[in-house]
Amino acid sequence: NGLEDDYKTETGHELYDDIRAGLANHSEFYQQVCNRLCADKFRTNFAEKISSWCEKYNMVFTGHLMNEYSSGMALRCNGHPLHVLGAFSLPGMDEIFTHKQIGSIEWLTFGTAMHAVEQRGNQGGLAELFALGPCDLTPAQIRRQLWLTAMFGIDKYVMAVAQLDHRGNAEKKLYFNPFTRTQPWFQAYDVLGDEAERAAEFATKERKYCIEVRYPYTPAPLT
Protein backbone atom coordinates (compact mmCIF):
# COMPACT_ATOMS: atom_id res chain seq x y z
CA ASN A 1 0.00 0.00 0.00
CA GLY A 2 1.15 3.51 -0.81
CA LEU A 3 3.75 2.51 -3.39
CA GLU A 4 2.18 4.73 -6.05
CA ASP A 5 2.32 7.79 -3.80
CA ASP A 6 5.89 7.06 -2.73
CA TYR A 7 6.94 6.67 -6.36
CA LYS A 8 5.34 9.96 -7.34
CA THR A 9 7.08 11.72 -4.45
CA GLU A 10 10.43 10.31 -5.58
CA THR A 11 10.09 10.85 -9.33
CA GLY A 12 7.19 13.21 -10.00
CA HIS A 13 5.74 10.55 -12.31
CA GLU A 14 2.82 8.15 -12.14
CA LEU A 15 4.03 4.61 -11.39
CA TYR A 16 1.70 2.77 -13.74
CA ASP A 17 2.27 5.24 -16.55
CA ASP A 18 6.00 4.60 -16.30
CA ILE A 19 5.48 0.84 -16.17
CA ARG A 20 3.34 0.97 -19.31
CA ALA A 21 5.90 3.16 -21.05
CA GLY A 22 8.65 0.78 -20.04
CA LEU A 23 6.75 -2.19 -21.43
CA ALA A 24 6.06 -0.32 -24.65
CA ASN A 25 9.65 0.72 -25.36
CA HIS A 26 11.45 -2.14 -23.56
CA SER A 27 13.09 0.12 -21.00
CA GLU A 28 13.25 -0.21 -17.24
CA PHE A 29 14.06 3.32 -16.18
CA TYR A 30 11.79 2.96 -13.13
CA GLN A 31 13.50 -0.15 -11.78
CA GLN A 32 16.01 1.41 -9.38
CA VAL A 33 13.43 3.59 -7.63
CA CYS A 34 10.89 0.76 -7.44
CA ASN A 35 13.43 -1.68 -6.01
CA ARG A 36 14.45 0.78 -3.32
CA LEU A 37 10.85 1.55 -2.36
CA CYS A 38 9.89 -2.14 -2.33
CA ALA A 39 12.93 -2.97 -0.20
CA ASP A 40 11.95 -0.28 2.32
CA LYS A 41 8.43 -1.67 2.56
CA PHE A 42 9.60 -5.29 2.70
CA ARG A 43 11.95 -4.44 5.56
CA THR A 44 9.53 -2.20 7.49
CA ASN A 45 6.31 -4.17 7.04
CA PHE A 46 7.72 -7.70 7.14
CA ALA A 47 11.26 -8.26 8.42
CA GLU A 48 11.37 -5.65 11.18
CA LYS A 49 7.90 -6.49 12.51
CA ILE A 50 8.56 -10.23 12.71
CA SER A 51 12.02 -9.69 14.14
CA SER A 52 10.60 -7.43 16.86
CA TRP A 53 7.85 -9.93 17.66
CA CYS A 54 10.41 -12.74 17.95
CA GLU A 55 12.59 -10.65 20.25
CA LYS A 56 9.60 -9.97 22.48
CA TYR A 57 9.10 -13.71 22.98
CA ASN A 58 12.80 -14.56 23.28
CA MET A 59 13.11 -16.09 19.80
CA VAL A 60 15.09 -15.26 16.69
CA PHE A 61 13.82 -14.47 13.22
CA THR A 62 15.83 -16.47 10.73
CA GLY A 63 15.56 -17.81 7.20
CA HIS A 64 16.77 -16.69 3.82
CA LEU A 65 15.54 -14.65 0.86
CA MET A 66 14.60 -15.86 -2.59
CA ASN A 67 17.16 -16.24 -5.37
CA GLU A 68 20.22 -14.91 -3.57
CA TYR A 69 22.58 -16.25 -6.24
CA SER A 70 21.50 -13.79 -8.96
CA SER A 71 21.32 -10.04 -8.41
CA GLY A 72 18.59 -9.67 -11.04
CA MET A 73 16.33 -12.26 -9.45
CA ALA A 74 17.22 -11.21 -5.90
CA LEU A 75 16.25 -7.61 -6.62
CA ARG A 76 13.02 -8.70 -8.29
CA CYS A 77 12.02 -10.88 -5.33
CA ASN A 78 13.24 -8.75 -2.42
CA GLY A 79 13.62 -5.16 -3.57
CA HIS A 80 17.17 -5.27 -2.24
CA PRO A 81 18.45 -8.31 -0.32
CA LEU A 82 21.07 -6.47 1.76
CA HIS A 83 18.54 -3.97 3.05
CA VAL A 84 15.92 -6.60 3.89
CA LEU A 85 18.10 -9.40 5.29
CA GLY A 86 19.83 -7.00 7.65
CA ALA A 87 16.56 -6.79 9.62
CA PHE A 88 16.54 -10.54 10.38
CA SER A 89 17.71 -11.09 13.95
CA LEU A 90 19.56 -14.23 12.76
CA PRO A 91 20.31 -13.67 9.05
CA GLY A 92 20.31 -16.80 6.94
CA MET A 93 21.28 -18.10 3.52
CA ASP A 94 20.55 -21.09 1.31
CA GLU A 95 23.62 -22.81 -0.12
CA ILE A 96 21.79 -24.88 -2.66
CA PHE A 97 24.14 -26.00 -5.43
CA THR A 98 27.30 -27.14 -3.60
CA HIS A 99 29.51 -26.33 -6.59
CA LYS A 100 32.92 -27.96 -6.66
CA GLN A 101 34.74 -25.33 -8.75
CA ILE A 102 35.95 -21.98 -7.38
CA GLY A 103 34.48 -20.08 -10.32
CA SER A 104 30.93 -21.33 -9.82
CA ILE A 105 30.58 -21.15 -6.02
CA GLU A 106 27.68 -18.96 -4.85
CA TRP A 107 29.90 -16.04 -3.81
CA LEU A 108 27.06 -13.53 -4.06
CA THR A 109 24.90 -15.62 -1.72
CA PHE A 110 27.72 -15.86 0.82
CA GLY A 111 28.48 -12.15 0.55
CA THR A 112 24.83 -11.20 1.00
CA ALA A 113 24.60 -13.25 4.20
CA MET A 114 27.89 -11.89 5.53
CA HIS A 115 26.75 -8.30 5.02
CA ALA A 116 23.60 -8.97 7.04
CA VAL A 117 25.55 -10.80 9.76
CA GLU A 118 27.85 -7.83 10.17
CA GLN A 119 24.92 -5.42 10.15
CA ARG A 120 23.71 -7.35 13.21
CA GLY A 121 27.03 -6.96 15.02
CA ASN A 122 28.77 -10.08 13.68
CA GLN A 123 26.86 -12.36 16.04
CA GLY A 124 26.59 -15.19 13.52
CA GLY A 125 23.98 -16.47 11.11
CA LEU A 126 22.34 -19.61 9.77
CA ALA A 127 22.78 -21.63 6.57
CA GLU A 128 20.69 -24.29 4.93
CA LEU A 129 23.29 -26.65 3.52
CA PHE A 130 23.40 -29.61 1.18
CA ALA A 131 20.01 -28.91 -0.38
CA LEU A 132 20.65 -30.46 -3.76
CA GLY A 133 22.87 -33.19 -2.48
CA PRO A 134 23.08 -35.33 -4.50
CA CYS A 135 23.02 -38.46 -2.39
CA ASP A 136 26.66 -39.17 -3.32
CA LEU A 137 27.79 -35.92 -1.66
CA THR A 138 30.86 -36.98 0.30
CA PRO A 139 31.74 -36.08 3.90
CA ALA A 140 34.76 -34.21 2.52
CA GLN A 141 32.48 -32.01 0.40
CA ILE A 142 30.19 -31.36 3.35
CA ARG A 143 33.19 -30.49 5.52
CA ARG A 144 34.39 -28.01 2.91
CA GLN A 145 30.98 -26.33 2.78
CA LEU A 146 30.92 -25.95 6.57
CA TRP A 147 34.22 -24.07 6.50
CA LEU A 148 33.36 -22.08 3.39
CA THR A 149 30.14 -20.91 5.02
CA ALA A 150 31.93 -20.10 8.28
CA MET A 151 34.30 -17.84 6.33
CA PHE A 152 31.32 -15.58 5.72
CA GLY A 153 30.13 -15.31 9.32
CA ILE A 154 27.70 -18.23 9.49
CA ASP A 155 27.97 -20.26 12.71
CA LYS A 156 24.78 -22.35 12.63
CA TYR A 157 24.22 -25.07 10.06
CA VAL A 158 21.06 -27.00 9.25
CA MET A 159 20.23 -29.60 6.65
CA ALA A 160 17.85 -28.09 4.12
CA VAL A 161 15.61 -31.07 3.53
CA ALA A 162 16.15 -33.64 6.28
CA GLN A 163 14.19 -36.60 5.00
CA LEU A 164 13.48 -39.41 7.39
CA ASP A 165 13.08 -41.86 4.54
CA HIS A 166 12.91 -42.04 0.76
CA ARG A 167 9.36 -40.70 0.61
CA GLY A 168 10.71 -37.25 1.48
CA ASN A 169 11.45 -36.56 -2.18
CA ALA A 170 8.24 -37.60 -3.85
CA GLU A 171 7.86 -34.10 -5.32
CA LYS A 172 11.35 -32.55 -5.36
CA LYS A 173 13.54 -35.39 -6.50
CA LEU A 174 16.57 -33.14 -6.99
CA TYR A 175 16.73 -32.51 -3.25
CA PHE A 176 17.28 -36.13 -2.31
CA ASN A 177 20.05 -36.74 0.19
CA PRO A 178 19.07 -39.34 2.78
CA PHE A 179 20.68 -38.27 6.05
CA THR A 180 19.83 -41.64 7.56
CA ARG A 181 21.41 -45.03 8.07
CA THR A 182 20.91 -45.68 4.36
CA GLN A 183 24.04 -43.58 3.81
CA PRO A 184 27.15 -45.79 3.80
CA TRP A 185 29.01 -43.15 5.78
CA PHE A 186 26.23 -42.45 8.30
CA GLN A 187 28.65 -43.01 11.20
CA ALA A 188 30.69 -40.01 10.00
CA TYR A 189 28.08 -37.57 11.28
CA ASP A 190 29.70 -37.40 14.71
CA VAL A 191 32.90 -36.27 13.01
CA LEU A 192 31.01 -33.73 10.89
CA GLY A 193 29.30 -32.45 14.03
CA ASP A 194 32.66 -31.86 15.66
CA GLU A 195 33.86 -30.13 12.49
CA ALA A 196 30.82 -27.86 12.49
CA GLU A 197 31.59 -26.79 16.05
CA ARG A 198 35.18 -25.95 15.06
CA ALA A 199 34.04 -23.99 12.03
CA ALA A 200 31.52 -22.06 14.12
CA GLU A 201 34.30 -20.90 16.44
CA PHE A 202 35.95 -19.13 13.52
CA ALA A 203 32.76 -17.75 11.96
CA THR A 204 32.39 -14.68 14.17
CA LYS A 205 36.04 -13.63 14.18
CA GLU A 206 36.79 -10.21 12.74
CA ARG A 207 37.29 -10.31 8.98
CA LYS A 208 39.81 -8.19 7.09
CA TYR A 209 38.86 -7.23 3.55
CA CYS A 210 40.99 -6.88 0.45
CA ILE A 211 38.09 -6.04 -1.83
CA GLU A 212 34.57 -4.64 -1.52
CA VAL A 213 31.74 -4.91 -4.05
CA ARG A 214 28.84 -2.48 -4.26
CA TYR A 215 25.41 -4.09 -4.63
CA PRO A 216 23.33 -1.64 -6.72
CA TYR A 217 19.54 -1.41 -6.99
CA THR A 218 19.69 -2.59 -10.59
CA PRO A 219 20.98 -5.98 -11.81
CA ALA A 220 24.75 -6.35 -12.15
CA PRO A 221 27.03 -9.34 -12.87
CA LEU A 222 28.03 -9.74 -9.23
CA THR A 223 28.22 -13.54 -9.22
For each residue, the residues with C-beta under 8 A, 3 or more apart:
1:
2: 5 6 41
3: 6 7 15 34 37 38 41
4: 7 8 14 15 16
5: 2 8 9
6: 2 3 9 10 37
7: 3 4 10 11 13 14 15 18 30 33 34 37
8: 4 5 11 12 13 14 15
9: 5 6
10: 6 7 33 37
11: 7 8 18 30 33
12: 8
13: 7 8 17 18 30
14: 4 7 8 17 18
15: 3 4 7 8 18 19 30 34
16: 4 19 20
17: 13 14 20 21
18: 7 11 13 14 15 21 22 29 30
19: 15 16 22 23 30
20: 16 17 23 24
21: 17 18 24 25 27
22: 18 19 25 26 27 28 29 30
23: 19 20 26
24: 20 21
25: 21 22
26: 22 23
27: 21 22
28: 22 31 218
29: 18 22
30: 7 11 13 15 18 19 22 33 34
31: 28 34 35 75 217 218
32: 35 36 216 217 218
33: 7 10 11 30 36 37
34: 3 7 15 30 31 37 38
35: 31 32 38 39 75 79 80 217 218
36: 32 33 39 40 79 80 217
37: 3 6 7 10 33 34 40 41 79
38: 3 34 35 41 42 78 79
39: 35 36 42 43 78 79 80 83 84 217
40: 36 37 43 44 79 83
41: 2 3 37 38 44 45 79
42: 38 39 45 46 47 78 79 83 84
43: 39 40 46 47 48 79 83 84 86 87
44: 40 41 47 48 49
45: 41 42 48 49
46: 42 43 49 50 84
47: 42 43 44 50 51 61 84 85 87 88
48: 43 44 45 51 52 87
49: 44 45 46 52 53
50: 46 47 53 54 61
51: 47 48 54 55 61 87 88 89
52: 48 49 55 56
53: 49 50 56 57 61
54: 50 51 57 59 60 61 89
55: 51 52 58 59 89
56: 52 53
57: 53 54
58: 55
59: 54 55
60: 54 89 90
61: 47 50 51 53 54 88 89 90
62: 88 89 90 91 92 125 126
63: 88 92 126
64: 68 85 92 93 94 113 128
65: 68 74 77 78 81 84 85 112
66: 73 74 77 78
67: 70 73 74 76 77
68: 64 65 74 81 93 94 106 108 109 112 113
69: 73 74 96 97 106 108 109 223
70: 67 73 74 108 223
71: 74 75 108 215 216 219 220 221 222 223
72: 75 76 219
73: 66 67 69 70 76 77
74: 65 66 67 68 69 70 71 77 78 81 108 112
75: 31 35 71 72 78 79 80 81 217 218 219
76: 67 72 73
77: 65 66 67 73 74
78: 38 39 42 65 66 74 75 81 84 85
79: 35 36 37 38 39 40 41 42 43 75 83 84
80: 35 36 39 75 83 84 215 217
81: 65 68 74 75 78 84 85 112 215
82: 85 86 112 115 116 215
83: 39 40 42 43 79 80 86
84: 39 42 43 46 47 65 78 79 80 81 87
85: 47 64 65 78 81 82 88 91 92 112 113 115 116
86: 43 82 83 91 115 116 119 120
87: 43 47 48 51 84
88: 47 51 61 62 63 85 91 92 116 120
89: 51 54 55 60 61 62 120
90: 60 61 62 120 124 125 126 156
91: 62 85 86 88 113 116 117 119 120 125 126
92: 62 63 64 85 88 113 125 126 127 128
93: 64 68 109 110 112 113 125 126 127 128 149 154
94: 64 68 109 127 128 131 160
95: 98 106 109 110 127 128 129 130 131 145 149
96: 69 106 128 131 132 160
97: 69 104 106 132
98: 95 129 130 131 132 133 137 141 145
99: 104 105 106
100: 104 141
101: 104 105
102: 105
103:
104: 97 99 100 101
105: 99 101 102 110 148
106: 68 69 95 96 97 99 109 110 223
107: 110 111 223
108: 68 69 70 71 74 111 112 222 223
109: 68 69 93 94 95 106 112 113
110: 93 95 105 106 107 113 114 148 149 151 152
111: 107 108 114 115 152 213 222
112: 65 68 74 81 82 85 93 108 109 115 116 215
113: 64 68 85 91 92 93 109 110 116 117 125 127 152 153 154
114: 110 111 117 118 125 152 153 154 207
115: 82 85 86 111 112 118 119 215
116: 82 85 86 88 91 112 113 119 120 125
117: 91 113 114 120 122 123 124 125 152 153 154
118: 114 115 121 122 153
119: 86 91 115 116
120: 86 88 89 90 91 116 117 123 125
121: 118
122: 117 118 153 204 206
123: 117 120 204
124: 90 117 153 154 155 156 200 203 204
125: 62 90 91 92 93 113 114 116 117 120 153 154 155 156
126: 62 63 90 91 92 93 154 156 157 158
127: 92 93 94 95 113 149 154 156 157 158
128: 64 92 93 94 95 96 131 158 159 160
129: 95 98 142 145 146 149 157 158 159 160
130: 95 98 133 137 142 145 159 160 177
131: 94 95 96 98 128 160 161 175
132: 96 97 98 174 175 177
133: 98 130 136 137 174 175 176 177
134: 137 174 176 177
135: 176 177 178 183
136: 133
137: 98 130 133 134 141 142 177
138: 141 142 185
139: 142 143 185 188 191 192
140: 143 144
141: 98 100 137 138 144 145
142: 129 130 137 138 139 145 146 192
143: 139 140 146 147 192 195
144: 140 141 147 148
145: 95 98 129 130 141 142 148 149
146: 129 142 143 149 150 157 192 195 196 199
147: 143 144 150 151 195 199 202
148: 105 110 144 145 151 152
149: 93 95 110 127 129 145 146 152 154 157 199 203
150: 146 147 153 154 155 199 200 202 203
151: 110 147 148 202 203
152: 110 111 113 114 117 148 149
153: 113 114 117 118 122 124 125 150 203 204 207
154: 93 113 114 117 124 125 126 127 149 150 157 203
155: 124 125 150 199 200 203 204
156: 90 124 125 126 127 200
157: 126 127 129 146 149 154 196 199 200
158: 126 127 128 129 162
159: 128 129 130 162 177 179
160: 94 96 128 129 130 131 175
161: 131 168 169 172 175 177
162: 158 159 179
163: 166 167 168 169 176 177 178 179 180
164: 168 180
165: 168 178 180
166: 163 169 176 178 182
167: 163 170
168: 161 163 164 165 176 178
169: 161 163 166 172 173 175 176
170: 167
171:
172: 161 169 175
173: 169 176
174: 132 133 134
175: 131 132 133 160 161 169 172
176: 133 134 135 163 166 168 169 173
177: 130 132 133 134 135 137 159 161 163
178: 135 163 165 166 168 182 183
179: 159 162 163 183 189
180: 163 164 165 183 186
181: 186
182: 166 178 186
183: 135 178 179 180 186
184:
185: 138 139 188
186: 180 181 182 183 189
187: 190
188: 139 185 191 192
189: 179 186 192 193
190: 187 193 194
191: 139 188 194 195
192: 139 142 143 146 188 189 195 196
193: 189 190 196 197
194: 190 191 197 198
195: 143 146 147 191 192 198 199
196: 146 157 192 193 199 200
197: 193 194 200 201
198: 194 195 201 202
199: 146 147 149 150 155 157 195 196 202 203
200: 124 150 155 156 157 196 197 203
201: 197 198
202: 147 150 151 198 199 205
203: 124 149 150 151 153 154 155 199 200
204: 122 123 124 153 155
205: 202
206: 122
207: 114 153
208:
209: 212
210:
211:
212: 209
213: 111 222
214:
215: 71 80 81 82 112 115 220 222
216: 32 71 220
217: 31 32 35 36 39 75 80
218: 28 31 32 35 75
219: 71 72 75
220: 71 215 216
221: 71
222: 71 108 111 213 215
223: 69 70 71 106 107 108
